[in-house]
Amino acid sequence: MEKEWYVVNTYSGHENKVKEKLEMRASSMGMEDYIFRVVVPEETVVETLKDGSEKEKKVKMFPGYILVEMIMTDEAWFIVRNTPGVTGFIGSSGKGAKPFPLTKDEVDKILGSMNMSRIDIESELKVDDSVKVTAGAFANMFGKVKSIDMQKQMIEVALDLFGQETMVEVGFDEIEKV
């Protein structure tokens, strides 16, 4: 089984509390190898005030929903479902049926709008790892990571072009680990 992203329904306005409780439960029950990341999808919106000044404000992209990266085992599914504030999974028909995960494109779109990546770059990717470029002019090509720039959200990858090693820069959301 591999880890995938799932949408979990929560009480609206309780997304951050549920995220915190779920992370604590996963840690206290030793499930860090099955429940990885919990994300409350948010975006920054510029709001114009009455006096004409502008203020940045974080708003929830999907009120009442969080994303959970996990390996769908019976135990992990039970822990998430029974976390206080969780009302269920999206993509489950109920009656004990496990939910369907989000597609890679859906996850990339949501996390990309938050400047995040499906791959947890800091813990999962390091120099000399093999990756596949998934977008842009070099899509479907394989290479090795040469450097990771966390501030620019870019990775320098060495690709084999016509028998010669060529360095290209790609965004975090344009690669997947092989």
C-alpha positions as CSV (number, residue, x, y, z in Angstrom):
1,M,0.0,0.0,0.0
2,E,1.1,3.5,-0.7
3,K,0.3,6.8,1.0
4,E,-2.4,8.9,-0.7
5,W,-4.4,12.0,0.1
6,Y,-8.0,11.8,1.4
7,V,-10.6,14.5,2.1
8,V,-12.0,14.4,5.6
9,N,-15.2,16.2,6.5
10,T,-15.2,18.1,9.8
11,Y,-17.5,20.5,11.7
12,S,-17.2,23.9,9.9
13,G,-14.9,26.2,11.9
14,H,-13.2,23.3,13.7
15,E,-10.7,22.4,11.0
16,N,-7.6,23.5,12.9
17,K,-8.8,21.8,16.1
18,V,-9.4,18.6,14.2
19,K,-6.0,18.9,12.6
20,E,-4.3,19.3,16.0
21,K,-6.3,16.4,17.5
22,L,-5.6,14.1,14.6
23,E,-1.9,14.8,14.7
24,M,-1.8,14.2,18.5
25,R,-3.8,10.9,18.1
26,A,-1.5,9.6,15.3
27,S,1.5,10.4,17.5
28,S,0.2,9.0,20.7
29,M,-1.0,5.8,19.0
30,G,2.2,5.2,17.2
31,M,0.6,5.7,13.7
32,E,3.2,8.1,12.3
33,D,4.1,5.5,9.7
34,Y,0.5,5.5,8.4
35,I,-0.8,9.0,9.0
36,F,1.7,11.5,7.7
37,R,0.4,15.1,7.0
38,V,-2.8,16.8,7.9
39,V,-3.5,20.0,5.9
40,V,-6.2,22.7,6.3
41,P,-6.4,24.2,2.8
42,E,-6.1,28.0,3.1
43,E,-5.4,30.8,0.7
44,T,-4.4,34.4,1.3
45,V,-6.9,37.0,0.2
46,V,-6.4,40.7,0.0
47,E,-9.3,42.6,1.7
48,T,-10.0,46.3,1.1
49,L,-11.0,48.0,4.3
50,K,-13.4,50.9,4.6
51,D,-10.6,53.5,4.9
52,G,-9.2,52.2,1.5
53,S,-6.2,50.3,3.0
54,E,-5.6,46.7,2.2
55,K,-5.2,43.8,4.6
56,E,-4.1,40.2,3.8
57,K,-6.3,37.6,5.4
58,K,-6.1,33.8,5.3
59,V,-9.4,32.1,4.4
60,K,-10.2,28.4,4.2
61,M,-10.5,27.1,0.6
62,F,-12.9,24.4,1.7
63,P,-14.7,25.2,5.0
64,G,-15.5,22.0,6.8
65,Y,-12.8,19.9,5.1
66,I,-9.2,18.9,5.7
67,L,-6.7,16.9,3.7
68,V,-5.0,13.9,5.2
69,E,-2.0,12.1,3.7
70,M,-2.2,8.5,4.9
71,I,-1.8,4.8,4.1
72,M,-5.4,3.5,4.2
73,T,-5.2,0.6,6.7
74,D,-8.1,-0.5,8.8
75,E,-6.4,0.9,11.9
76,A,-5.5,4.3,10.3
77,W,-9.0,4.6,8.9
78,F,-10.5,3.9,12.4
79,I,-8.3,6.5,14.0
80,V,-9.2,9.3,11.6
81,R,-12.9,8.5,11.5
82,N,-13.1,8.5,15.3
83,T,-11.2,11.7,15.9
84,P,-13.4,14.2,17.7
85,G,-14.8,16.7,15.2
86,V,-14.5,14.4,12.2
87,T,-17.9,13.6,10.5
88,G,-16.6,11.3,7.8
89,F,-14.5,10.8,4.6
90,I,-15.5,12.2,1.2
91,G,-15.6,9.5,-1.4
92,S,-16.9,6.8,0.8
93,S,-20.4,5.3,0.1
94,G,-20.8,4.6,3.8
95,K,-21.7,1.1,5.1
96,G,-18.1,0.4,6.0
97,A,-16.7,1.2,2.5
98,K,-13.3,2.8,2.5
99,P,-13.1,6.1,0.6
100,F,-11.4,6.8,-2.7
101,P,-8.2,9.0,-2.6
102,L,-7.8,12.3,-4.4
103,T,-6.0,12.0,-7.8
104,K,-2.5,13.3,-8.1
105,D,-3.8,16.2,-10.3
106,E,-6.3,17.3,-7.7
107,V,-3.7,17.1,-4.9
108,D,-1.2,19.1,-7.0
109,K,-3.7,21.8,-7.7
110,I,-4.8,22.2,-4.1
111,L,-1.3,22.0,-2.5
112,G,0.2,24.1,-5.4
113,S,-2.1,27.0,-4.6
114,M,-0.7,26.9,-1.1
115,N,2.9,26.7,-2.3
116,M,3.1,23.1,-1.0
117,S,4.0,19.9,-2.8
118,R,2.5,16.4,-2.8
119,I,6.0,15.3,-1.8
120,D,7.1,16.4,1.7
121,I,10.3,17.9,0.3
122,E,12.1,18.4,3.7
123,S,11.7,14.8,4.8
124,E,11.2,12.7,1.7
125,L,13.6,14.2,-0.9
126,K,17.4,14.7,-0.8
127,V,20.2,15.3,-3.2
128,D,21.0,12.3,-5.5
129,D,17.4,10.9,-5.3
130,S,15.8,9.9,-8.6
131,V,12.8,11.9,-9.7
132,K,10.4,12.0,-12.6
133,V,9.5,15.4,-14.1
134,T,5.7,15.6,-14.4
135,A,5.1,18.9,-16.1
136,G,6.7,21.4,-18.5
137,A,9.1,20.9,-21.4
138,F,10.8,18.0,-19.7
139,A,7.7,16.1,-18.7
140,N,8.1,12.3,-18.3
141,M,11.9,12.5,-18.1
142,F,13.9,11.0,-15.2
143,G,16.8,12.6,-13.5
144,K,18.7,13.0,-10.2
145,V,18.2,15.8,-7.7
146,K,21.3,18.1,-7.6
147,S,20.1,20.8,-5.2
148,I,16.9,21.9,-3.4
149,D,16.0,25.6,-2.9
150,M,13.3,25.7,-0.2
151,Q,12.9,29.5,-0.5
152,K,12.3,29.5,-4.2
153,Q,10.4,26.2,-4.1
154,M,12.7,24.9,-6.9
155,I,14.7,21.8,-7.4
156,E,17.7,21.5,-9.7
157,V,17.6,18.2,-11.6
158,A,20.2,16.6,-13.8
159,L,18.6,15.1,-16.9
160,D,20.1,13.0,-19.6
161,L,19.5,14.9,-22.9
162,F,21.0,13.2,-25.9
163,G,23.7,11.5,-23.9
164,Q,24.7,14.7,-22.0
165,E,23.9,15.6,-18.5
166,T,21.8,18.8,-18.5
167,M,20.8,20.8,-15.4
168,V,17.2,22.1,-15.3
169,E,15.2,23.9,-12.6
170,V,11.7,22.6,-11.8
171,G,9.1,23.5,-9.2
172,F,8.3,21.3,-6.3
173,D,4.9,20.5,-7.9
174,E,6.5,19.4,-11.1
175,I,8.2,16.3,-9.9
176,E,7.5,13.0,-8.3
177,K,9.9,10.7,-6.5
178,V,10.8,7.5,-8.3
